[in-house]
Every structure is written in structure tokens, then in C-alpha cells.
Amino acid sequence: MDARLEQLLEPRYDRVRRHGPEKANEEILREMRERIAYYASRPQDEVERRLEDLDREWDLERALEMSAAVVSLVGLALGVRVSRKWLVLPGVVAGFLLQHAVSGWCFPVAVLRRMKWRTREEIDAEEFALRVQRGDFRGTEVGHSASSEGPGWG
């Protein structure tokens, strides 16, 4: 793989990756590199379909939010219909969400990472690498010319 594409995939500061299981992080990155290498020699219509798939791919945050909502609603329904003890379940879910919001990690995130759910940044990195490889940015320099923190932030 081209060195500049490899640089695009290098993990940057990411709370989920930093706290996630290292083996899962490495596996996700390895699979992403393999997909990018595979699509380097594929016809443009296949690359376009992959880009469309990436646009539709759910990221880890969305999966976490959906799972939390489902488990909370089930806990509430069971709490109302079966036993008030079930109301502990939405409380536990809320605690996990709070922990994730503060630190970027909670037990369900570790489980989702092992299931190979990717962060939005990882999905976007694959999409960007495929676009660079396809030549979408010919005539422009690939890189960051402005601070990622924005003016006056930091």
C-alpha cells in the first residue's frame, strides 16, 4: 500500500481505540488495509459500490445508542409488567452511557469492538483512502493545511 495511504489510516487520538481491546483494534485496522488494497485493482463501479456501503455503514456510537435504547425500553416494559426489579436495567444502561460520554469507554464498547464495530473516524478513513486511491483529489495536495483544533481552540 502507498505510504501516504498508510499514513491516512494511522490511528490518531481516539477515545474508543485508546480504551478498546488492542487485538480488536489491530484486527479492524488490518481488515481495513486489506479492503483498500483489494479495491486498488477493482473496477470503478465496484469502488463506487464500496463507497456507498461505507456511507450506509453504522458506526460504533450508533450501534451503542440503538442497543442502549432497546435494552432500556425492554427494562422499562418488564419493570411495569413483571417486576419493579427490572427497572435496574435502564439504570445500568444509563450508567454505561454516562461512563462512555465521560471516558470514551464502557463495557458494551469493548464487546462491540470485539464484534468489529468501527468508529466513524475509521469508516471515514477508509472512505478517504479509497477516494485518494481512485484519484478524486488529483491536482490537490493531500494533507492537513489547517489546525484540526480550529482558531482559538487550544
DSSP file (Angstrom, degrees, kcal/mol; ACC not computed):
  #  RESIDUE AA STRUCTURE BP1 BP2  ACC     N-H-->O    O-->H-N    N-H-->O    O-->H-N    TCO  KAPPA ALPHA  PHI   PSI    X-CA   Y-CA   Z-CA
    1    1 A M              0   0    0      0, 0.0     5,-0.0     0, 0.0    36,-0.0   0.000 360.0 360.0 360.0 142.7    0.0    0.0    0.0
    2    2 A D     >  -     0   0    0      1,-0.1     4,-2.4     2,-0.1     3,-0.3  -0.257 360.0-125.8 -55.4 138.3    1.2    3.5   -0.8
    3    3 A A  H  > S+     0   0    0      1,-0.2     4,-1.9     2,-0.2    -1,-0.1   0.846 109.6  52.5 -60.2 -36.4    2.9    5.2    2.1
    4    4 A R  H  > S+     0   0    0      2,-0.2     4,-1.3     1,-0.2    -1,-0.2   0.853 109.5  49.2 -71.8 -31.9    0.6    8.2    2.1
    5    5 A L  H  > S+     0   0    0     -3,-0.3     4,-1.2     2,-0.2    -2,-0.2   0.906 109.0  53.0 -68.4 -40.5   -2.4    6.0    2.2
    6    6 A E  H  X S+     0   0    0     -4,-2.4     4,-0.8     1,-0.2     3,-0.4   0.892 106.1  53.8 -59.4 -39.3   -0.9    4.1    5.1
    7    7 A Q  H >< S+     0   0    0     -4,-1.9     3,-0.6     1,-0.2    -1,-0.2   0.859 102.7  57.6 -63.9 -35.4   -0.4    7.5    6.9
    8    8 A L  H 3< S+     0   0    0     -4,-1.3    -1,-0.2     1,-0.2    -2,-0.2   0.821 107.9  47.6 -63.5 -30.1   -4.2    8.2    6.4
    9    9 A L  H 3< S+     0   0    0     -4,-1.2    -1,-0.2    -3,-0.4    -2,-0.2   0.598  80.8 118.6 -88.5 -12.2   -5.0    5.1    8.2
   10   10 A E  S << S-     0   0    0     -4,-0.8     2,-0.1    -3,-0.6    -3,-0.0  -0.344  75.5-109.0 -57.9 127.5   -2.7    5.6   11.1
   11   11 A P        -     0   0    0      0, 0.0     2,-0.2     0, 0.0    -1,-0.1  -0.347  37.1-166.7 -62.1 132.7   -4.8    5.9   14.3
   12   12 A R        -     0   0    0      1,-0.2     2,-0.3    -2,-0.1     5,-0.1  -0.390  50.7 -46.0-102.0-173.0   -5.0    9.3   15.7
   13   13 A Y  S    S+     0   0    0     -2,-0.2     2,-0.3     4,-0.1    -1,-0.2  -0.411  72.4 159.4 -58.7 120.4   -6.3   10.2   19.2
   14   14 A D     >  -     0   0    0     -2,-0.3     4,-2.8     1,-0.1     5,-0.2  -0.928  36.5-150.3-149.1 117.5   -9.5    8.3   19.5
   15   15 A R  H  > S+     0   0    0     -2,-0.3     4,-1.8     1,-0.2     5,-0.2   0.868  98.7  50.1 -60.3 -38.4  -11.0    7.5   22.9
   16   16 A V  H  > S+     0   0    0      2,-0.2     4,-1.4     1,-0.2    -1,-0.2   0.944 114.3  43.1 -67.8 -47.1  -12.6    4.3   21.7
   17   17 A R  H  4 S+     0   0    0      1,-0.2    -2,-0.2     2,-0.2    -1,-0.2   0.902 112.3  54.5 -64.2 -40.1   -9.4    2.9   20.2
   18   18 A R  H  < S+     0   0    0     -4,-2.8    -1,-0.2     1,-0.2    -2,-0.2   0.874 120.5  30.3 -63.2 -37.4   -7.3    4.1   23.2
   19   19 A H  H  < S+     0   0    0     -4,-1.8    -1,-0.2    -5,-0.2    -2,-0.2   0.516 103.0 100.2 -98.9  -7.1   -9.6    2.2   25.6
   20   20 A G  S  < S-     0   0    0     -4,-1.4     2,-0.3    -5,-0.2    90,-0.1  -0.247  90.5 -76.6 -79.7 167.2  -10.6   -0.7   23.3
   21   21 A P     >  -     0   0    0      0, 0.0     4,-2.4     0, 0.0     3,-0.2  -0.466  39.6-140.6 -63.6 124.7   -9.2   -4.2   23.2
   22   22 A E  H  > S+     0   0    0     -2,-0.3     4,-2.7     1,-0.2     5,-0.2   0.871  99.8  53.5 -58.0 -41.3   -5.8   -4.0   21.4
   23   23 A K  H  > S+     0   0    0      1,-0.2     4,-2.3     2,-0.2    -1,-0.2   0.914 110.4  47.0 -62.4 -42.4   -6.3   -7.2   19.5
   24   24 A A  H  > S+     0   0    0      2,-0.2     4,-2.5    -3,-0.2    -2,-0.2   0.912 111.4  51.8 -65.3 -41.9   -9.7   -6.0   18.1
   25   25 A N  H  X S+     0   0    0     -4,-2.4     4,-2.1     1,-0.2    -2,-0.2   0.928 111.7  46.5 -59.1 -45.8   -8.2   -2.6   17.2
   26   26 A E  H  X S+     0   0    0     -4,-2.7     4,-2.6     1,-0.2    -1,-0.2   0.895 112.3  50.3 -64.5 -40.7   -5.4   -4.3   15.3
   27   27 A E  H  X S+     0   0    0     -4,-2.3     4,-2.5     2,-0.2     5,-0.2   0.907 109.9  50.0 -65.3 -42.4   -7.8   -6.7   13.5
   28   28 A I  H  X S+     0   0    0     -4,-2.5     4,-1.9     2,-0.2    -2,-0.2   0.923 113.7  45.8 -61.8 -44.7  -10.1   -3.8   12.4
   29   29 A L  H  X S+     0   0    0     -4,-2.1     4,-2.3     2,-0.2    -2,-0.2   0.898 112.0  51.5 -66.3 -41.2   -7.1   -1.9   11.0
   30   30 A R  H  X S+     0   0    0     -4,-2.6     4,-2.3     1,-0.2    -2,-0.2   0.924 110.9  47.5 -61.8 -45.1   -5.7   -5.0    9.3
   31   31 A E  H  X S+     0   0    0     -4,-2.5     4,-2.3     1,-0.2    -1,-0.2   0.873 110.3  52.7 -65.1 -36.4   -9.0   -5.7    7.6
   32   32 A M  H  X S+     0   0    0     -4,-1.9     4,-2.3    -5,-0.2    -1,-0.2   0.925 109.2  49.1 -65.3 -43.4   -9.3   -2.1    6.5
   33   33 A R  H  X S+     0   0    0     -4,-2.3     4,-2.5     1,-0.2    -2,-0.2   0.911 110.7  51.1 -60.8 -42.4   -5.9   -2.2    4.9
   34   34 A E  H  X S+     0   0    0     -4,-2.3     4,-2.5     1,-0.2    -1,-0.2   0.908 109.7  49.6 -63.1 -41.7   -6.8   -5.4    3.1
   35   35 A R  H  X S+     0   0    0     -4,-2.3     4,-2.5     2,-0.2    -1,-0.2   0.919 111.2  49.0 -63.8 -42.2  -10.0   -3.9    1.7
   36   36 A I  H  X S+     0   0    0     -4,-2.3     4,-0.8     1,-0.2    -2,-0.2   0.920 112.6  47.7 -64.2 -43.2   -8.2   -0.8    0.5
   37   37 A A  H  < S+     0   0    0     -4,-2.5     3,-0.5     1,-0.2     4,-0.5   0.897 111.6  51.7 -63.3 -39.9   -5.5   -2.9   -1.2
   38   38 A Y  H >< S+     0   0    0     -4,-2.5     3,-1.2     1,-0.2    -2,-0.2   0.931 109.4  48.2 -62.1 -46.5   -8.3   -5.1   -2.7
   39   39 A Y  H >< S+     0   0    0     -4,-2.5     3,-0.9     1,-0.2    -1,-0.2   0.612  92.4  79.5 -74.6 -10.5  -10.2   -2.2   -4.2
   40   40 A A  T 3< S+     0   0    0     -4,-0.8    -1,-0.2    -3,-0.5    -2,-0.2   0.814 104.0  34.5 -63.2 -28.5   -7.0   -0.7   -5.7
   41   41 A S  T <  S+     0   0    0     -3,-1.2    -1,-0.2    -4,-0.5    -2,-0.2   0.252  99.5 102.6-110.6  12.1   -7.2   -3.2   -8.5
   42   42 A R  S <  S-     0   0    0     -3,-0.9     5,-0.1     1,-0.1    -3,-0.0  -0.603  80.3 -92.1 -95.5 156.6  -11.0   -3.3   -8.8
   43   43 A P    >>  -     0   0    0      0, 0.0     4,-1.8     0, 0.0     3,-0.8  -0.242  38.9-109.8 -62.2 154.9  -13.2   -1.6  -11.5
   44   44 A Q  H 3> S+     0   0    0      1,-0.3     4,-2.7     2,-0.2     5,-0.2   0.818 116.1  59.5 -58.8 -34.3  -14.5    1.8  -10.6
   45   45 A D  H 3> S+     0   0    0      1,-0.2     4,-1.9     2,-0.2    -1,-0.3   0.867 106.2  48.4 -66.3 -33.5  -18.1    0.6  -10.3
   46   46 A E  H <> S+     0   0    0     -3,-0.8     4,-2.2     2,-0.2    -1,-0.2   0.893 111.3  49.8 -69.8 -39.8  -17.1   -1.8   -7.5
   47   47 A V  H  X S+     0   0    0     -4,-1.8     4,-2.5     2,-0.2    -2,-0.2   0.919 109.9  51.6 -62.9 -42.7  -15.2    1.0   -5.8
   48   48 A E  H  X S+     0   0    0     -4,-2.7     4,-2.2     1,-0.2    -2,-0.2   0.904 108.6  50.5 -61.9 -41.7  -18.3    3.2   -6.1
   49   49 A R  H  X S+     0   0    0     -4,-1.9     4,-2.3     2,-0.2    -1,-0.2   0.898 109.6  51.3 -62.9 -39.4  -20.4    0.5   -4.5
   50   50 A R  H  X S+     0   0    0     -4,-2.2     4,-2.4     2,-0.2    -2,-0.2   0.917 108.8  50.8 -63.9 -42.0  -18.0    0.2   -1.7
   51   51 A L  H  X S+     0   0    0     -4,-2.5     4,-1.8     1,-0.2    -1,-0.2   0.892 110.0  50.2 -62.4 -39.1  -18.1    3.9   -1.1
   52   52 A E  H  X S+     0   0    0     -4,-2.2     4,-1.3     2,-0.2    -1,-0.2   0.901 109.3  51.5 -65.0 -40.0  -21.9    3.7   -1.0
   53   53 A D  H  X S+     0   0    0     -4,-2.3     4,-1.2     1,-0.2     3,-0.3   0.904 107.9  52.3 -61.7 -41.2  -21.7    0.9    1.5
   54   54 A L  H  < S+     0   0    0     -4,-2.4     3,-0.3     1,-0.2    -1,-0.2   0.871 105.0  55.6 -64.3 -36.0  -19.4    3.0    3.7
   55   55 A D  H  < S+     0   0    0     -4,-1.8    -1,-0.2     1,-0.2    -2,-0.2   0.828 113.9  41.1 -63.5 -30.5  -21.9    5.8    3.6
   56   56 A R  H  < S+     0   0    0     -4,-1.3    -1,-0.2    -3,-0.3    -2,-0.2   0.591  88.1 116.6 -92.7 -11.9  -24.5    3.5    5.0
   57   57 A E     <  -     0   0    0     -4,-1.2     2,-0.3    -3,-0.3    66,-0.0  -0.347  64.6-129.0 -64.7 130.6  -22.3    1.7    7.5
   58   58 A W        -     0   0    0     -2,-0.1    60,-0.4     4,-0.0     2,-0.1  -0.602  22.9-140.0 -75.7 136.9  -23.4    2.1   11.1
   59   59 A D     >  -     0   0    0     -2,-0.3     4,-2.1    58,-0.1    60,-0.2  -0.461  27.0 -98.8 -92.0 171.8  -20.6    3.2   13.4
   60   60 A L  H  > S+     0   0    0     58,-2.8     4,-2.7     1,-0.2     5,-0.2   0.867 120.8  55.6 -58.2 -41.2  -20.0    2.0   16.9
   61   61 A E  H  > S+     0   0    0      1,-0.2     4,-2.6     2,-0.2    -1,-0.2   0.917 108.7  47.4 -60.8 -43.5  -21.6    5.0   18.5
   62   62 A R  H  > S+     0   0    0      2,-0.2     4,-2.6     1,-0.2    -1,-0.2   0.913 112.7  49.0 -65.8 -42.0  -24.9    4.4   16.6
   63   63 A A  H  X S+     0   0    0     -4,-2.1     4,-2.5     2,-0.2    -2,-0.2   0.902 111.9  49.6 -63.2 -40.8  -24.9    0.7   17.5
   64   64 A L  H  X S+     0   0    0     -4,-2.7     4,-2.6     2,-0.2    -2,-0.2   0.925 112.1  47.4 -63.6 -45.1  -24.2    1.6   21.2
   65   65 A E  H  X S+     0   0    0     -4,-2.6     4,-2.2     2,-0.2    -2,-0.2   0.915 113.8  47.3 -63.9 -43.4  -27.1    4.2   21.2
   66   66 A M  H  X S+     0   0    0     -4,-2.6     4,-2.3     2,-0.2    -2,-0.2   0.929 113.6  47.6 -64.5 -45.3  -29.5    1.8   19.5
   67   67 A S  H  X S+     0   0    0     -4,-2.5     4,-2.7     1,-0.2     5,-0.3   0.912 111.6  50.9 -61.8 -43.3  -28.6   -1.1   21.8
   68   68 A A  H  X S+     0   0    0     -4,-2.6     4,-2.4     1,-0.2    -1,-0.2   0.904 110.5  49.2 -62.6 -41.3  -28.9    1.1   24.9
   69   69 A A  H  X S+     0   0    0     -4,-2.2     4,-2.5     2,-0.2    -1,-0.2   0.925 112.7  47.1 -64.1 -44.4  -32.4    2.3   23.8
   70   70 A V  H  X S+     0   0    0     -4,-2.3     4,-2.5     2,-0.2     5,-0.2   0.944 114.5  45.6 -63.2 -49.0  -33.6   -1.3   23.1
   71   71 A V  H  X S+     0   0    0     -4,-2.7     4,-2.5     1,-0.2    -1,-0.2   0.897 113.5  50.7 -64.0 -39.5  -32.3   -2.6   26.5
   72   72 A S  H  X S+     0   0    0     -4,-2.4     4,-2.5    -5,-0.3    -1,-0.2   0.922 111.5  47.3 -63.3 -44.4  -33.7    0.4   28.3
   73   73 A L  H  X S+     0   0    0     -4,-2.5     4,-2.6     2,-0.2    -2,-0.2   0.892 112.2  49.7 -65.6 -39.4  -37.2    0.0   26.8
   74   74 A V  H  X S+     0   0    0     -4,-2.5     4,-2.8     2,-0.2     5,-0.2   0.930 111.5  49.6 -63.1 -44.5  -37.2   -3.7   27.5
   75   75 A G  H  X S+     0   0    0     -4,-2.5     4,-2.2     1,-0.2    -2,-0.2   0.895 112.0  48.1 -61.3 -41.0  -36.2   -3.0   31.1
   76   76 A L  H  X S+     0   0    0     -4,-2.5     4,-2.0     2,-0.2    -2,-0.2   0.923 112.4  48.3 -65.3 -43.8  -38.9   -0.4   31.4
   77   77 A A  H  X S+     0   0    0     -4,-2.6     4,-2.8     1,-0.2     5,-0.3   0.928 114.4  45.4 -63.0 -45.2  -41.6   -2.7   29.9
   78   78 A L  H  X>S+     0   0    0     -4,-2.8     4,-2.6     1,-0.2     5,-1.9   0.863 110.6  55.4 -66.2 -34.6  -40.5   -5.6   32.2
   79   79 A G  H  <5S+     0   0    0     -4,-2.2    -1,-0.2    -5,-0.2    -2,-0.2   0.861 114.6  38.8 -64.9 -35.7  -40.5   -3.2   35.2
   80   80 A V  H  <5S+     0   0    0     -4,-2.0    -2,-0.2    -5,-0.1    -1,-0.2   0.883 128.4  31.1 -79.9 -41.4  -44.0   -2.1   34.5
   81   81 A R  H  <5S+     0   0    0     -4,-2.8    -3,-0.2    -5,-0.2    -2,-0.2   0.835 132.4  17.2 -89.7 -36.0  -45.4   -5.6   33.5
   82   82 A V  T  <5S-     0   0    0     -4,-2.6     2,-0.3    -5,-0.3    -3,-0.2   0.880 121.2 -23.0-107.8 -63.2  -43.4   -8.1   35.5
   83   83 A S    > < -     0   0    0     -5,-1.9     3,-1.7     1,-0.1    -1,-0.3  -0.984  44.4-126.2-157.5 141.9  -41.5   -6.7   38.5
   84   84 A R  G >  S+     0   0    0     -2,-0.3     3,-1.9     1,-0.3     4,-0.2   0.714 103.0  78.5 -63.0 -19.1  -40.1   -3.4   39.5
   85   85 A K  G >  S+     0   0    0      1,-0.3     3,-1.6     2,-0.2    -1,-0.3   0.811  81.0  67.2 -59.4 -29.0  -36.7   -5.1   39.9
   86   86 A W  G X  S+     0   0    0     -3,-1.7     3,-1.4     1,-0.3    -1,-0.3   0.675  79.5  79.6 -66.2 -16.5  -36.3   -4.9   36.1
   87   87 A L  G <> S+     0   0    0     -3,-1.9     4,-1.0     1,-0.3    -1,-0.3   0.642  77.4  73.0 -68.3 -11.6  -36.1   -1.1   36.4
   88   88 A V  H <> S+     0   0    0     -3,-1.6     4,-2.4    -4,-0.2    -1,-0.3   0.859  85.3  67.4 -64.8 -34.8  -32.5   -1.6   37.5
   89   89 A L  H <> S+     0   0    0     -3,-1.4     4,-2.4    -4,-0.3     5,-0.2   0.921  99.2  45.3 -57.4 -51.4  -31.7   -2.5   33.8
   90   90 A P  H  > S+     0   0    0      0, 0.0     4,-2.5     0, 0.0    -1,-0.2   0.852 112.2  55.1 -61.9 -30.2  -32.4    1.0   32.4
   91   91 A G  H  X S+     0   0    0     -4,-1.0     4,-2.0     2,-0.2    -2,-0.2   0.910 107.9  47.3 -65.8 -42.0  -30.3    2.5   35.3
   92   92 A V  H  X S+     0   0    0     -4,-2.4     4,-2.3     2,-0.2    -1,-0.2   0.920 112.0  50.6 -63.8 -43.8  -27.4    0.3   34.4
   93   93 A V  H  X S+     0   0    0     -4,-2.4     4,-2.5     1,-0.2    -2,-0.2   0.923 109.1  50.9 -60.6 -45.0  -27.7    1.2   30.8
   94   94 A A  H  X S+     0   0    0     -4,-2.5     4,-2.4     1,-0.2    -1,-0.2   0.887 108.9  52.5 -60.5 -38.8  -27.7    4.9   31.7
   95   95 A G  H  X S+     0   0    0     -4,-2.0     4,-2.6     2,-0.2    -1,-0.2   0.911 108.8  49.4 -63.0 -42.7  -24.6    4.4   33.8
   96   96 A F  H  X S+     0   0    0     -4,-2.3     4,-2.6     2,-0.2    -2,-0.2   0.918 111.1  49.7 -61.6 -43.3  -22.8    2.8   30.9
   97   97 A L  H  X S+     0   0    0     -4,-2.5     4,-2.5     2,-0.2    -2,-0.2   0.903 111.3  48.9 -63.9 -40.3  -23.8    5.7   28.6
   98   98 A L  H  X S+     0   0    0     -4,-2.4     4,-2.1     2,-0.2     5,-0.2   0.934 111.2  49.6 -63.4 -45.7  -22.6    8.2   31.1
   99   99 A Q  H  X>S+     0   0    0     -4,-2.6     4,-2.9     1,-0.2     6,-0.6   0.910 112.2  48.5 -59.2 -42.3  -19.3    6.4   31.5
  100  100 A H  H  X5S+     0   0    0     -4,-2.6     4,-2.0     1,-0.2    -1,-0.2   0.905 109.4  52.0 -65.3 -41.3  -18.9    6.3   27.7
  101  101 A A  H  <5S+     0   0    0     -4,-2.5    -1,-0.2    -5,-0.2    -2,-0.2   0.873 117.6  38.6 -62.6 -36.6  -19.7   10.0   27.4
  102  102 A V  H  <5S+     0   0    0     -4,-2.1    -2,-0.2    -5,-0.2    -1,-0.2   0.914 135.1  15.0 -81.5 -45.1  -17.0   10.9   30.0
  103  103 A S  H  <5S-     0   0    0     -4,-2.9    -3,-0.2     2,-0.3    -2,-0.2   0.632  92.2-119.6-110.3 -15.7  -14.2    8.5   29.2
  104  104 A G  S  <<S+     0   0    0     -4,-2.0     2,-0.4    -5,-0.5    -4,-0.2   0.489  85.2  85.5  86.5   2.3  -15.0    7.0   25.8
  105  105 A W        +     0   0    0     -6,-0.6    -2,-0.3    -9,-0.1     2,-0.3  -0.983  39.5 150.4-137.5 148.0  -15.2    3.5   27.2
  106  106 A C    >>  -     0   0    0     -2,-0.4     4,-1.4    -3,-0.1     3,-1.2  -0.924  58.0 -93.1-161.5 163.9  -17.7    1.3   28.8
  107  107 A F  H 3> S+     0   0    0     -2,-0.3     4,-1.8     1,-0.3     3,-0.3   0.873 122.1  55.1 -52.2 -45.3  -18.2   -2.5   28.8
  108  108 A P  H 3> S+     0   0    0      0, 0.0     4,-2.6     0, 0.0    -1,-0.3   0.833 103.2  57.4 -60.6 -28.9  -20.6   -2.6   25.9
  109  109 A V  H <> S+     0   0    0     -3,-1.2     4,-2.7     2,-0.2    -2,-0.2   0.918 104.5  51.0 -65.6 -42.2  -18.0   -0.7   23.7
  110  110 A A  H  X S+     0   0    0     -4,-1.4     4,-1.8    -3,-0.3    -1,-0.2   0.901 111.7  48.0 -61.0 -39.7  -15.4   -3.4   24.4
  111  111 A V  H  X S+     0   0    0     -4,-1.8     4,-1.2     2,-0.2    -2,-0.2   0.934 112.1  48.5 -65.6 -46.1  -18.0   -6.0   23.3
  112  112 A L  H  <>S+     0   0    0     -4,-2.6     5,-2.4     1,-0.2    -2,-0.2   0.871 109.1  53.6 -63.4 -37.0  -18.9   -4.1   20.2
  113  113 A R  H ><5S+     0   0    0     -4,-2.7     3,-1.9     1,-0.2    -1,-0.2   0.904 106.0  52.3 -64.5 -40.3  -15.2   -3.6   19.3
  114  114 A R  H 3<5S+     0   0    0     -4,-1.8    -1,-0.2     1,-0.3    -2,-0.2   0.785 105.5  55.1 -65.8 -24.8  -14.6   -7.4   19.5
  115  115 A M  T 3<5S-     0   0    0     -4,-1.2    -1,-0.3    -3,-0.1    -2,-0.2   0.351 124.2-111.3 -86.2   5.4  -17.6   -7.7   17.1
  116  116 A K  T < 5 +     0   0    0     -3,-1.9     2,-0.3     1,-0.2    -3,-0.2   0.753  57.6 163.1  71.2  30.0  -15.6   -5.4   14.8
  117  117 A W      < -     0   0    0     -5,-2.4     2,-0.3    -8,-0.1    -1,-0.2  -0.647  27.7-144.5 -73.4 136.0  -17.8   -2.3   15.0
  118  118 A R        -     0   0    0    -60,-0.4   -58,-2.8    -2,-0.3   -57,-0.2  -0.680   8.3-113.6-105.3 155.7  -15.8    0.6   13.8
  119  119 A T     >  -     0   0    0     -2,-0.3     4,-2.1   -60,-0.2     5,-0.2  -0.400  32.7-109.7 -76.9 163.1  -15.7    4.2   14.8
  120  120 A R  H  > S+     0   0    0      1,-0.2     4,-2.8     2,-0.2     5,-0.2   0.881 120.8  56.6 -59.7 -38.3  -16.9    6.9   12.5
  121  121 A E  H  > S+     0   0    0      1,-0.2     4,-2.1     2,-0.2    -1,-0.2   0.882 106.5  48.7 -62.9 -38.6  -13.3    8.1   12.1
  122  122 A E  H  > S+     0   0    0      2,-0.2     4,-1.9     1,-0.2    -1,-0.2   0.906 112.6  47.4 -68.3 -41.3  -12.2    4.6   11.0
  123  123 A I  H  X S+     0   0    0     -4,-2.1     4,-2.2     1,-0.2    -2,-0.2   0.930 113.4  48.5 -63.8 -45.1  -15.1    4.4    8.4
  124  124 A D  H  X S+     0   0    0     -4,-2.8     4,-2.8     1,-0.2    -2,-0.2   0.860 108.0  55.3 -63.9 -36.0  -14.2    7.9    7.2
  125  125 A A  H  X S+     0   0    0     -4,-2.1     4,-2.5     2,-0.2    -1,-0.2   0.910 108.7  47.5 -64.4 -41.6  -10.5    7.0    6.9
  126  126 A E  H  X S+     0   0    0     -4,-1.9     4,-2.4     2,-0.2    -2,-0.2   0.931 113.0  48.8 -64.1 -43.9  -11.3    4.0    4.7
  127  127 A E  H  X S+     0   0    0     -4,-2.2     4,-2.1     1,-0.2    -2,-0.2   0.930 112.6  47.6 -60.8 -45.8  -13.6    6.1    2.5
  128  128 A F  H  X S+     0   0    0     -4,-2.8     4,-2.6     1,-0.2    -1,-0.2   0.912 110.7  51.4 -63.2 -43.1  -11.0    8.9    2.2
  129  129 A A  H  X S+     0   0    0     -4,-2.5     4,-2.7     1,-0.2    -1,-0.2   0.907 110.0  49.6 -61.8 -41.2   -8.2    6.4    1.3
  130  130 A L  H  X S+     0   0    0     -4,-2.4     4,-2.0     2,-0.2    -1,-0.2   0.887 111.4  49.4 -64.5 -37.7  -10.4    4.8   -1.4
  131  131 A R  H  X>S+     0   0    0     -4,-2.1     5,-2.6     2,-0.2     4,-1.0   0.897 112.1  47.5 -68.9 -40.0  -11.1    8.3   -2.8
  132  132 A V  H ><5S+     0   0    0     -4,-2.6     3,-0.8     1,-0.2     5,-0.2   0.945 112.8  49.3 -62.6 -47.5   -7.4    9.2   -2.8
  133  133 A Q  H 3<5S+     0   0    0     -4,-2.7    -2,-0.2     1,-0.3    -1,-0.2   0.857 109.4  52.3 -59.7 -37.0   -6.6    5.9   -4.5
  134  134 A R  H 3<5S-     0   0    0     -4,-2.0    -1,-0.3    -5,-0.2    -2,-0.2   0.698 118.8-112.5 -74.5 -19.6   -9.3    6.5   -7.1
  135  135 A G  T X<5 +     0   0    0     -4,-1.0     3,-1.6    -3,-0.8    -3,-0.2   0.652  68.5 143.1  98.8  17.1   -7.8    9.9   -7.9
  136  136 A D  T 3 <S+     0   0    0     -5,-2.6    -4,-0.2     1,-0.3    -5,-0.1   0.744  77.1  43.7 -60.7 -22.8  -10.6   12.1   -6.6
  137  137 A F  T >  S+     0   0    0     -6,-0.4     3,-2.2    -5,-0.2    -1,-0.3   0.127  76.2 145.7-114.0  20.4   -8.0   14.6   -5.3
  138  138 A R  T <  S+     0   0    0     -3,-1.6     3,-0.1     1,-0.3    -6,-0.0  -0.325  71.1  27.6 -58.5 137.5   -5.6   14.8   -8.3
  139  139 A G  T 3  S+     0   0    0      1,-0.3     2,-0.4     0, 0.0    -1,-0.3   0.365 109.1  86.6  90.1  -6.2   -4.3   18.2   -8.7
  140  140 A T  S <  S-     0   0    0     -3,-2.2     2,-0.4     0, 0.0    -1,-0.3  -0.928  83.1-111.6-122.5 152.3   -4.7   19.0   -5.0
  141  141 A E        -     0   0    0     -2,-0.4     2,-0.5    -3,-0.1    -3,-0.0  -0.683  26.9-135.1 -84.0 131.6   -2.3   18.2   -2.2
  142  142 A V        +     0   0    0     -2,-0.4     2,-0.3     2,-0.1    -1,-0.0  -0.750  62.8  70.9 -86.4 127.1   -3.4   15.6    0.2
  143  143 A G  S    S-     0   0    0     -2,-0.5     2,-0.6  -135,-0.0    -2,-0.0  -0.921  85.5 -68.1 155.2-177.1   -2.8   16.6    3.8
  144  144 A H        +     0   0    0     -2,-0.3     4,-0.1     1,-0.1    -2,-0.1  -0.915  37.2 171.6-108.8 117.0   -3.9   18.9    6.5
  145  145 A S        +     0   0    0     -2,-0.6     2,-0.3     2,-0.1    -1,-0.1   0.626  66.4  53.1 -98.3 -14.9   -3.2   22.6    5.9
  146  146 A A  S    S-     0   0    0      1,-0.0     2,-0.1     2,-0.0     0, 0.0  -0.844  95.6 -93.8-119.5 156.6   -5.1   23.9    8.9
  147  147 A S    >   -     0   0    0     -2,-0.3     3,-0.8     1,-0.1    -2,-0.1  -0.431  25.4-140.2 -64.7 138.3   -5.1   23.1   12.5
  148  148 A S  T 3  S+     0   0    0      1,-0.2    -1,-0.1    -2,-0.1    -2,-0.0   0.621  98.9  65.3 -75.4 -11.4   -7.7   20.5   13.4
  149  149 A E  T 3  S-     0   0    0      1,-0.1    -1,-0.2     5,-0.0    -2,-0.0   0.680 101.6-134.4 -85.0 -16.3   -8.4   22.4   16.6
  150  150 A G    X   -     0   0    0     -3,-0.8     3,-1.5     2,-0.1     2,-0.2   0.004  42.6 -38.7  82.8 164.9   -9.8   25.4   14.8
  151  151 A P  T 3  S+     0   0    0      0, 0.0     3,-0.1     0, 0.0    -3,-0.0  -0.413 127.7   0.5 -67.5 129.2   -9.0   29.0   15.5
  152  152 A G  T 3  S+     0   0    0     -2,-0.2     2,-0.8     1,-0.2    -2,-0.1   0.594  96.7 122.3  75.6  11.3   -8.6   29.9   19.2
  153  153 A W    <         0   0    0     -3,-1.5    -1,-0.2     1,-0.2    -4,-0.0  -0.794 360.0 360.0-105.3  90.7   -9.2   26.3   20.4
  154  154 A G              0   0    0     -2,-0.8    -1,-0.2    -3,-0.1    -4,-0.0   0.443 360.0 360.0 128.8 360.0   -6.4   25.2   22.4
